[in-house]
Amino acid sequence: MAKYAIDIKLSARKELEALSDSLIERLVRKMEGLAATPRPSGCKNLRGFKDLWRIRVGDYRIVYAIDDDDGTVSVTRIAHRKNVYE
């Protein structure tokens, strides 16, 4: 099984750094899991976007794009569920 490289965009990195340490740990663990399985159980393809996916971590969402050709997962957004889709 191929391992994907994780790329966290600058905007997502800033959103992550603004959160509590315990939440950051949970989110980072989930993102690291995307390297082995970019489409884990419970992930959903976002409506209206061909290449954007999201996974849940409590009340927070990680939005990311998968490039199977390059073997990369690009995290584009990390936010509370009420704000993530704005």
C-alpha positions, 0 to 999 in steps of 0.5 A: 500500500502506497503511503501518501504525503501530507501537505498542510496549507498555510491557512489550515496551519494557522487555523490549527495553531489557534486551537487548544493543545489537546484538540491539536493532538487529536487533529494531527493524529487523524491527519497522520492517518490520512497518509496510510488511508486517505479515504478512511471510514467516515470520510465524505466527499463534499457536494459540489466539489469533485476532489474535496473530502472531509473527516470529523474530529468531534465538532471539528472538520478537516477538509482535504484534497487527494491527488492519487497521481502524486500521492499527496493529501492537501489539507485545506481547512480545519475549523469548527463544523458551524464555520468550516463550509463558509 
